[in-house]
């Protein structure tokens, strides 16, 4: 895997070199571009070191119609995390709205529109809990990679190659733009250049799906010293909400 990554990385480096006249690195031409490895590791470490964090994300994602036309939808998510075992996610988009609470013992998922909720016992560690939700229940939490204890390890496992594109603008802030080639997807990440190495933009291109739909998140309002308490991760359910069972992965299929 590493040798393959090295080979493809070299090919990507050559491609970026050939594109040189069309890429503005935002720095002296004699200076070598920053190392994507170091930038990604710094960003990942910043997330891991933040014991309590909160952020907001504005999301756009594509759906492909039978006709082949791509339709874009929008959404937003607010995330609160307290390591090692507290998560609250408030998610809404043009098609649905859901809330999720995790307190180190139980995961609770609420369908806001349907007023139905499910509870499931989960491991006492966020990484293990996320993995169980994905493997056993086919449930992927929004931007779940950012909740893990080692975002870089996740990227390193799936990446065939990565390259530094340049310094680009996200919301008026200069960011390091990194491209990552994976087997089934292409990723782009924009990491804040000045100040903490925060992730400010994230794009996934599903290149092996017809029409190559995309998922984009603009991340903002980062708070790496968020004040939380145990009540932050206790479910708040409508009185009229009814409980249903979590479907297993086999059931959802």
URZIFEN-V626047 format. One record per residue. RES is the residue in one small letter. OMEGA is omega in radians with two decimals (999 if undefined). Layout:
res: (RES,RES)
omega: (OMEGA,OMEGA)
//
This chain:
res: (x,x,x,x,x,x,x,x,x,x,x,x,x,x,x,x,x,x,x,x,x,x,x,x,x,x,x,x,x,x,x,x,x,x,x,x,x,x,x,x,x,x,x,x,x,x,x,x,x,x,x,x,x,x,x,x,x,x,x,x,x,x,x,x,x,x,x,x,x,x,x,x,x,x,x,x,x,x,x,x,x,x,x,x,x,x,x,x,x,x,x,x,x,x,x,x,x,x,x,x,x,x,x,x,x,x,x,x,x,x,x,x,x,x,x,x,x,x,x,x,x,x,x,x,x,x,x,x,x,x,x,x,x,x,x,x,x,x,x,x,x,x,x,x,x,x,x,x,x,x,x,x,x,x,x,x,x,x,x,x,x,x,x,x,x,x,x,x,x,x,x,x,x,x,x,x,x,x,x,x,x,x,x,x,x,x,x,x,x,x,x,x,x,x,x,x,x,x,x,x,x,x,x,x,x,x,x,x,x,x,x,x,x,x,x,x,x,x,x,x,x,x,x,x,x,x,x,x,x,x,x,x,x,x,x,x,x,x,x,x,x,x,x,x,x,x,x,x,x,x,x,x,x)
omega: (-3.12,-3.14,3.10,3.14,-3.14,-3.14,-3.13,3.11,3.11,3.12,3.12,3.13,3.10,-3.14,3.14,3.11,3.13,3.13,-3.04,-3.11,-3.08,-3.09,3.09,-3.11,3.11,-3.13,-3.14,-3.07,-3.13,-3.11,3.07,3.11,3.12,3.13,3.08,3.12,-3.08,3.13,-3.13,3.11,3.10,3.10,-3.14,-3.14,3.11,3.10,-3.12,-3.09,3.12,-3.09,3.11,-3.13,3.11,3.05,3.09,3.11,3.01,-2.94,2.93,3.11,-3.09,2.94,-3.09,3.12,3.10,3.14,-3.09,3.13,3.06,3.08,-3.12,3.06,-3.11,3.11,3.11,3.13,3.01,-3.06,3.00,-3.09,3.03,-3.12,0.19,-2.95,3.05,3.13,2.95,-3.12,3.06,-3.02,3.04,3.07,-3.09,-3.05,-3.03,3.04,-3.09,3.05,-3.10,3.08,3.06,-3.05,-3.11,3.12,-3.00,2.98,3.14,-3.14,-3.14,2.95,-2.99,-3.08,-3.09,-3.08,3.05,-3.13,3.11,3.09,3.12,3.07,-3.10,3.07,-3.06,-3.11,-3.05,-3.13,-3.13,3.14,3.12,3.14,-3.14,3.10,-3.12,-3.03,-3.03,-3.03,3.13,3.13,3.10,3.13,3.11,3.11,-3.06,-3.12,-3.12,3.13,-3.07,-3.13,-3.12,-3.13,-3.13,-3.14,3.10,3.13,-3.09,-3.11,-3.05,-3.04,2.96,3.12,3.00,-3.11,-3.14,-3.09,-3.13,3.10,-3.11,-3.09,2.97,3.13,3.13,-3.14,3.07,-3.10,2.99,-3.10,-3.09,3.08,-3.12,3.10,3.08,-3.08,-3.07,-3.08,2.89,-3.10,2.97,3.12,3.07,-3.07,-3.09,-3.07,-3.09,-3.09,-3.13,-3.11,-3.10,3.04,-3.09,3.12,-3.05,3.13,3.06,3.04,-3.13,-2.92,-3.14,3.05,3.14,-3.13,3.06,3.13,-3.11,3.01,-3.10,3.08,3.00,-3.04,-3.06,3.10,3.12,3.02,-3.10,3.08,-3.09,3.08,3.13,3.05,-3.13,-3.13,3.13,-3.04,3.05,-3.09,3.01,-3.01,3.05,3.14,-3.10,-3.10,3.11,-3.09,3.06,-3.13,2.95,3.03,3.04,-3.14,3.13,3.14,3.14,3.12,999)
//
